[in-house]
Amino acid sequence: MEATQGGTMEGFFKLISYFQTQSEPAYCGLASLAMVLNALSIDPGRKWKGPWRWFDESMLDCCEPLEKVKAEGISFGKVVCLAHCAGAKVEAYRTNQTSIDEFRKHVLACSTSDTCHVITSYNRATFKQACAGHFSPIGGYHAGRDMVLILDVACFKYPPHWVPLRLLWEAMDTVDEASGFHRGFVLISRLQRPPALLYTMSCKNESWVNIAKYLLEDVRELLSSKNVKHVKDILSLILVLCHQSFLSLLLRVREDRRTEEGDESLSPEEQERLSIKGKILKQVRDTELYKHVADFLLPEKQSEFSNGFCCRETCVRCIKADEDTQPVKVVSGIVTDEDMPPITALLLALPPQTWSGIKDNILVQEIDTLVSMVNLPTLLQEEVVHLRGQLHVLKRCKDNGIEKDLFALP
């Protein structure tokens, strides 16, 4: 009651409304995250049961297989990765990267608002509790006594309890033997806009994982090693070599889009999300890069092309990236006009350094103009930044880079 009167229990009421007990002994990280995501009303982007869109532990399986979590638990870095993939705004800190004073400031800020929540990773032994590593959200703060309320998701063992903030810091300032890194805390809040409007990215989808690695690592080296002279040469290199993964994703995106548009039971929030998505698709079509992509992938609109040919029925093309390479045959008949905006958006999301290896200075200037975000509408800018961030998250989560450096995430 004292903390409530002091205004540092604002986040408690949302959290307690969605409080849940972990369904497995090792699911503390998943239960904590599901509770916080639901408290923030973050859309999971898919249905849980029936028409309800709701986060459940069983849905948090993209960064680590559930069977592995059930047997071994989950690391701090993987929880951070899951929060990113779930569409939340995430700030993560290990104790050796910050201080107790900074931690206190974050706890106070989240406790005086219901738009941000803190999940802590700590060692139970410091509290003289059974077992070791554990995750739970912080439900409130008592400024006068410098104590935090831990909403323990293993409430079959321990109900919600108050602990001195300094003692919690000591429990977090320990090394997780499984990962070899310090524990810490995660600040989770909503993004200012709906995430993943054009794509639903997931570590669970191998096509996405392969594309993220290819786009962020391989494309730059590929462009550096080839003598590309025209924009179509760049598109040849990027899209042809990653063709099957792109086709798999386009089929999924197209299916998801038609399912959404044909669903008459959409809530007003979901309808608004579709409306924003439609605006972004139109903005993509208005870019100069889109015209290049459409001309390259839908060449039946042209009578002649310098780098290949296409039969409308089968759309079999022989493509030459440059004069020094052999033609590559590509079957791309399923690519349609509605697939062009998602492909274009991914190209816009490539990191700026991707193009630094191009040897032709005139071409560098041309591609810089085509992918520049300066003149893009605000909605499209936000979508491109989000896609770029998600690509980095996918790659880092998969190669465990997130464990080494949380701050490298966008």
C-alpha positions as CSV (number, residue, x, y, z in Angstrom):
1,M,0.0,0.0,0.0
2,E,2.9,2.4,0.8
3,A,4.4,1.7,-2.7
4,T,1.0,2.2,-4.3
5,Q,0.5,5.5,-2.6
6,G,4.1,6.5,-3.6
7,G,3.2,5.9,-7.3
8,T,5.7,3.1,-7.9
9,M,3.2,0.3,-8.5
10,E,1.8,1.5,-11.8
11,G,3.1,-1.5,-13.7
12,F,1.8,-4.0,-11.1
13,F,-1.9,-3.9,-12.1
14,K,-1.3,-4.8,-15.7
15,L,1.2,-7.5,-14.8
16,I,-1.0,-9.1,-12.1
17,S,-3.9,-9.2,-14.5
18,Y,-1.8,-11.5,-16.8
19,F,0.1,-13.3,-14.1
20,Q,0.7,-17.0,-14.8
21,T,2.6,-19.9,-13.3
22,Q,5.2,-21.5,-15.5
23,S,3.9,-24.8,-16.9
24,E,7.3,-26.6,-16.8
25,P,10.0,-26.4,-14.2
26,A,12.4,-24.8,-16.7
27,Y,9.9,-22.5,-18.4
28,C,10.5,-19.5,-16.1
29,G,12.0,-17.4,-18.9
30,L,9.1,-18.2,-21.3
31,A,6.4,-17.6,-18.6
32,S,7.9,-14.3,-17.6
33,L,8.1,-13.1,-21.2
34,A,4.6,-14.3,-22.1
35,M,3.2,-12.4,-19.0
36,V,5.0,-9.2,-19.9
37,L,4.1,-9.3,-23.7
38,N,0.4,-9.9,-22.8
39,A,0.5,-7.1,-20.2
40,L,1.8,-4.7,-22.9
41,S,-1.0,-5.9,-25.4
42,I,1.6,-6.8,-28.0
43,D,0.1,-8.7,-30.9
44,P,1.7,-12.1,-31.4
45,G,0.9,-11.9,-35.2
46,R,-0.9,-15.2,-35.0
47,K,-3.8,-16.8,-33.2
48,W,-3.4,-18.9,-30.0
49,K,-6.7,-20.8,-29.9
50,G,-9.9,-20.0,-31.8
51,P,-10.0,-16.3,-32.7
52,W,-7.8,-15.2,-29.8
53,R,-4.4,-13.7,-30.4
54,W,-2.5,-14.3,-27.1
55,F,1.0,-15.2,-26.1
56,D,1.5,-18.6,-24.5
57,E,4.7,-20.3,-23.5
58,S,4.2,-22.8,-26.3
59,M,4.3,-20.0,-28.9
60,L,7.8,-18.8,-27.8
61,D,9.7,-21.5,-29.6
62,C,11.5,-19.7,-32.4
63,C,14.9,-19.0,-30.8
64,E,15.3,-22.3,-28.9
65,P,13.3,-25.5,-29.3
66,L,10.8,-26.0,-26.5
67,E,12.1,-29.5,-25.8
68,K,15.6,-28.1,-25.2
69,V,14.2,-25.4,-23.0
70,K,12.2,-28.0,-21.0
71,A,15.4,-30.1,-20.5
72,E,18.0,-27.4,-20.0
73,G,16.3,-24.1,-19.4
74,I,17.0,-20.9,-21.4
75,S,19.8,-18.4,-21.4
76,F,19.6,-14.7,-20.8
77,G,20.6,-14.0,-24.4
78,K,17.9,-16.3,-25.8
79,V,15.2,-14.6,-23.8
80,V,16.4,-11.3,-25.2
81,C,16.2,-12.8,-28.7
82,L,12.7,-14.1,-28.1
83,A,11.5,-10.7,-26.9
84,H,12.8,-9.1,-30.2
85,C,11.2,-11.8,-32.3
86,A,7.9,-11.4,-30.5
87,G,7.8,-7.8,-31.7
88,A,8.7,-5.9,-28.5
89,K,11.1,-3.0,-27.9
90,V,14.0,-4.4,-25.9
91,E,16.9,-3.1,-23.9
92,A,19.0,-5.7,-22.2
93,Y,21.9,-5.2,-19.7
94,R,24.2,-7.7,-18.0
95,T,25.4,-6.6,-14.6
96,N,29.0,-6.2,-15.7
97,Q,27.8,-3.7,-18.4
98,T,26.0,-1.4,-16.1
99,S,25.7,-0.5,-12.3
100,I,23.3,-0.8,-9.5
101,D,22.4,2.9,-9.7
102,E,21.4,2.5,-13.3
103,F,19.4,-0.5,-12.5
104,R,17.6,1.4,-9.8
105,K,16.8,4.2,-12.3
106,H,15.3,1.7,-14.7
107,V,13.2,0.0,-12.0
108,L,11.9,3.3,-10.8
109,A,11.0,4.4,-14.4
110,C,9.1,1.2,-15.2
111,S,7.4,1.1,-11.8
112,T,5.9,4.6,-12.3
113,S,4.5,3.5,-15.7
114,D,2.5,0.7,-17.2
115,T,4.2,0.9,-20.6
116,C,7.5,-0.7,-19.6
117,H,8.3,-3.8,-17.5
118,V,11.5,-5.4,-16.2
119,I,12.4,-9.1,-16.3
120,T,15.3,-10.1,-14.1
121,S,17.7,-13.0,-14.5
122,Y,19.1,-14.0,-11.1
123,N,20.5,-16.7,-8.9
124,R,17.9,-17.9,-6.3
125,A,20.7,-19.1,-4.0
126,T,21.4,-15.5,-3.1
127,F,17.9,-15.4,-1.5
128,K,18.5,-18.7,0.1
129,Q,15.8,-20.2,-2.1
130,A,15.9,-23.6,-3.7
131,C,17.5,-24.1,-7.2
132,A,19.8,-21.6,-9.0
133,G,19.1,-19.6,-12.1
134,H,15.6,-18.1,-12.5
135,F,13.7,-15.4,-14.4
136,S,10.8,-13.3,-13.1
137,P,9.2,-9.9,-13.7
138,I,9.5,-7.0,-11.2
139,G,6.0,-6.0,-10.2
140,G,6.7,-2.8,-8.3
141,Y,9.2,-0.7,-6.2
142,H,9.2,0.7,-2.7
143,A,11.3,3.9,-2.9
144,G,11.4,4.5,0.8
145,R,12.7,1.0,1.6
146,D,14.5,0.5,-1.7
147,M,12.8,-2.9,-2.2
148,V,11.4,-4.5,-5.3
149,L,8.4,-6.8,-5.7
150,I,9.3,-10.0,-7.6
151,L,6.3,-11.7,-9.2
152,D,7.7,-15.2,-9.1
153,V,6.4,-17.2,-12.0
154,A,7.2,-20.4,-10.1
155,C,4.5,-19.5,-7.5
156,F,4.0,-23.2,-6.7
157,K,7.3,-22.7,-4.8
158,Y,7.3,-19.0,-3.9
159,P,4.5,-16.5,-4.0
160,P,5.2,-12.9,-5.0
161,H,7.7,-11.4,-2.5
162,W,9.6,-8.2,-1.7
163,V,13.4,-8.2,-1.6
164,P,15.9,-5.4,-1.1
165,L,17.0,-4.0,-4.5
166,R,20.7,-4.4,-3.5
167,L,20.1,-8.1,-2.7
168,L,18.5,-8.6,-6.1
169,W,21.4,-6.9,-7.7
170,E,23.8,-9.3,-5.9
171,A,21.6,-12.2,-7.2
172,M,21.8,-10.9,-10.8
173,D,25.5,-10.1,-10.5
174,T,26.4,-13.8,-10.8
175,V,27.7,-15.8,-13.7
176,D,25.5,-18.4,-15.4
177,E,27.6,-21.5,-15.6
178,A,25.8,-22.8,-18.7
179,S,26.6,-19.7,-20.8
180,G,29.6,-18.3,-19.0
181,F,28.2,-14.8,-19.0
182,H,26.8,-12.6,-16.3
183,R,23.0,-12.5,-15.6
184,G,21.1,-9.2,-15.8
185,F,17.8,-7.6,-16.6
186,V,15.6,-6.8,-19.6
187,L,13.4,-3.7,-20.2
188,I,10.5,-4.5,-22.4
189,S,8.0,-2.1,-23.9
190,R,5.9,-1.7,-27.0
191,L,7.2,-0.4,-30.3
192,Q,5.6,2.8,-31.4
193,R,4.1,1.1,-34.4
194,P,2.9,-2.5,-35.2
195,P,6.0,-4.7,-35.9
196,A,6.5,-6.9,-39.0
197,L,3.9,-5.4,-41.2
198,L,5.3,-6.9,-44.4
199,Y,7.0,-10.0,-43.0
200,T,6.7,-12.1,-39.9
201,M,10.4,-13.0,-39.2
202,S,11.3,-16.0,-37.0
203,C,14.4,-17.9,-36.1
204,K,12.3,-21.0,-36.4
205,N,11.9,-20.5,-40.2
206,E,15.1,-21.8,-41.8
207,S,14.4,-19.7,-44.9
208,W,14.6,-16.5,-42.9
209,V,17.7,-17.6,-41.1
210,N,19.4,-18.4,-44.4
211,I,18.3,-15.1,-46.0
212,A,19.4,-13.1,-43.0
213,K,22.9,-14.6,-43.2
214,Y,23.1,-14.2,-46.9
215,L,21.9,-10.6,-47.1
216,L,24.0,-9.4,-44.1
217,E,27.2,-11.3,-44.9
218,D,27.5,-12.8,-48.3
219,V,26.0,-10.1,-50.6
220,R,28.7,-7.5,-49.7
221,E,31.5,-10.0,-50.5
222,L,29.7,-11.1,-53.6
223,L,29.4,-7.5,-54.9
224,S,33.1,-6.9,-54.1
225,S,34.2,-9.9,-56.1
226,K,32.2,-9.3,-59.2
227,N,32.5,-6.6,-61.9
228,V,28.9,-5.3,-61.7
229,K,28.1,-2.4,-64.0
230,H,24.4,-2.0,-63.9
231,V,21.6,-2.2,-61.3
232,K,20.2,-5.3,-63.0
233,D,23.6,-7.0,-62.4
234,I,23.3,-6.3,-58.7
235,L,19.7,-7.7,-58.7
236,S,21.0,-10.7,-60.6
237,L,23.6,-11.5,-58.0
238,I,21.4,-10.9,-55.0
239,L,18.1,-12.5,-56.1
240,V,19.3,-15.4,-58.3
241,L,21.7,-17.0,-55.8
242,C,19.1,-16.7,-53.0
243,H,16.2,-17.6,-55.3
244,Q,14.7,-20.7,-53.6
245,S,14.7,-19.1,-50.2
246,F,13.0,-16.0,-51.6
247,L,10.4,-18.2,-53.3
248,S,9.6,-20.0,-50.1
249,L,9.2,-16.8,-48.2
250,L,7.1,-15.2,-50.9
251,L,4.7,-18.1,-50.9
252,R,4.3,-17.8,-47.1
253,V,3.9,-14.0,-47.2
254,R,1.3,-14.3,-50.0
255,E,-0.6,-17.0,-48.1
256,D,-0.6,-15.0,-44.9
257,R,-1.7,-11.9,-46.7
258,R,-4.7,-13.6,-48.4
259,T,-5.6,-15.3,-45.1
260,E,-5.7,-11.9,-43.3
261,E,-7.6,-10.1,-46.0
262,G,-10.2,-12.9,-46.3
263,D,-10.8,-13.0,-42.5
264,E,-14.1,-11.3,-41.7
265,S,-13.6,-11.6,-37.9
266,L,-10.7,-9.2,-37.7
267,S,-10.7,-6.8,-34.8
268,P,-10.6,-3.0,-35.3
269,E,-6.9,-3.1,-34.3
270,E,-6.1,-5.8,-36.8
271,Q,-8.0,-3.9,-39.5
272,E,-6.0,-0.8,-38.8
273,R,-2.8,-2.8,-39.0
274,L,-3.9,-4.1,-42.5
275,S,-4.7,-0.5,-43.5
276,I,-1.2,0.7,-42.5
277,K,0.3,-2.3,-44.3
278,G,-1.6,-1.3,-47.5
279,K,-0.2,2.2,-47.3
280,I,3.4,0.9,-46.9
281,L,2.9,-1.4,-49.9
282,K,1.8,1.6,-52.0
283,Q,4.8,3.6,-50.8
284,V,7.2,0.8,-51.8
285,R,5.6,0.7,-55.3
286,D,6.3,4.4,-55.6
287,T,10.1,4.0,-55.2
288,E,12.5,3.9,-58.0
289,L,14.1,0.7,-56.7
290,Y,10.7,-1.0,-57.0
291,K,10.6,-0.2,-60.8
292,H,14.0,-1.8,-61.2
293,V,12.9,-4.9,-59.3
294,A,9.7,-5.2,-61.3
295,D,11.5,-4.9,-64.6
296,F,14.0,-7.5,-63.5
297,L,11.6,-10.1,-62.1
298,L,8.6,-9.5,-64.4
299,P,10.4,-9.1,-67.7
300,E,7.4,-10.2,-69.7
301,K,6.4,-6.5,-69.5
302,Q,9.3,-5.9,-71.9
303,S,9.9,-7.1,-75.4
304,E,13.7,-7.4,-75.0
305,F,16.2,-7.6,-72.1
306,S,19.9,-7.5,-72.2
307,N,20.5,-10.2,-69.5
308,G,18.1,-13.0,-70.3
309,F,14.8,-14.1,-71.7
310,C,11.5,-15.3,-70.3
311,C,8.6,-17.4,-71.4
312,R,5.4,-16.1,-69.8
313,E,4.0,-19.6,-69.1
314,T,7.0,-21.0,-67.4
315,C,9.1,-17.8,-66.8
316,V,12.4,-19.7,-67.4
317,R,15.2,-17.1,-67.6
318,C,18.9,-17.4,-68.4
319,I,20.6,-14.6,-66.5
320,K,24.1,-13.3,-66.7
321,A,25.3,-11.2,-63.8
322,D,28.1,-9.8,-65.9
323,E,30.0,-10.6,-69.1
324,D,32.5,-12.8,-67.3
325,T,30.1,-15.3,-65.8
326,Q,28.1,-18.2,-67.3
327,P,24.3,-17.8,-67.7
328,V,22.3,-19.1,-64.7
329,K,18.9,-20.7,-65.5
330,V,16.2,-19.7,-63.1
331,V,12.6,-20.9,-62.9
332,S,10.6,-18.0,-61.4
333,G,7.1,-18.5,-62.7
334,I,5.5,-18.1,-59.3
335,V,6.8,-14.6,-58.8
336,T,3.9,-12.1,-59.4
337,D,3.4,-8.4,-59.3
338,E,2.1,-8.6,-55.7
339,D,5.5,-10.1,-54.6
340,M,7.5,-7.1,-55.8
341,P,7.0,-4.7,-52.8
342,P,8.1,-7.3,-50.1
343,I,11.3,-8.0,-52.2
344,T,12.0,-4.3,-52.7
345,A,11.5,-3.6,-49.0
346,L,14.1,-6.3,-48.1
347,L,16.6,-4.7,-50.5
348,L,15.9,-1.3,-48.9
349,A,16.7,-2.9,-45.5
350,L,20.2,-4.0,-46.5
351,P,22.8,-2.2,-44.4
352,P,24.4,0.8,-46.1
353,Q,27.9,-0.9,-46.0
354,T,26.5,-3.6,-48.3
355,W,27.2,-1.5,-51.4
356,S,30.7,-0.3,-50.4
357,G,32.4,-3.1,-52.4
358,I,31.0,-2.0,-55.7
359,K,34.0,-0.9,-57.9
360,D,32.1,1.3,-60.4
361,N,31.8,4.7,-58.7
362,I,28.9,5.8,-61.0
363,L,27.0,2.7,-60.0
364,V,27.7,3.3,-56.3
365,Q,26.1,6.7,-56.6
366,E,23.1,5.3,-58.5
367,I,22.5,2.5,-56.0
368,D,23.0,4.9,-53.0
369,T,20.2,7.1,-54.5
370,L,17.9,4.1,-55.0
371,V,18.3,2.8,-51.4
372,S,18.5,6.1,-49.6
373,M,16.0,6.5,-46.9
374,V,16.2,10.3,-46.8
375,N,13.2,10.9,-49.2
376,L,11.2,7.8,-48.1
377,P,7.8,8.5,-46.4
378,T,7.9,8.1,-42.6
379,L,5.9,4.8,-42.6
380,L,8.2,3.2,-45.1
381,Q,11.3,4.5,-43.2
382,E,10.0,2.9,-40.0
383,E,9.3,-0.4,-41.8
384,V,12.8,-0.5,-43.4
385,V,14.5,0.2,-40.1
386,H,12.4,-2.5,-38.4
387,L,13.2,-5.1,-41.1
388,R,16.9,-4.2,-40.9
389,G,16.9,-4.7,-37.2
390,Q,15.0,-8.0,-37.4
391,L,17.5,-9.3,-39.9
392,H,20.3,-8.6,-37.5
393,V,18.4,-10.2,-34.6
394,L,17.8,-13.4,-36.7
395,K,21.4,-13.7,-37.6
396,R,22.8,-13.0,-34.1
397,C,20.3,-15.2,-32.4
398,K,21.1,-18.1,-34.6
399,D,24.9,-17.8,-34.3
400,N,24.7,-17.0,-30.5
401,G,26.3,-13.7,-31.1
402,I,23.7,-12.1,-28.9
403,E,25.1,-13.8,-25.9
404,K,28.5,-12.1,-26.4
405,D,27.2,-8.6,-27.1
406,L,23.7,-7.6,-26.2
407,F,24.3,-4.0,-27.2
408,A,25.2,-4.9,-30.8
409,L,21.5,-5.5,-31.4
410,P,19.7,-2.6,-33.2
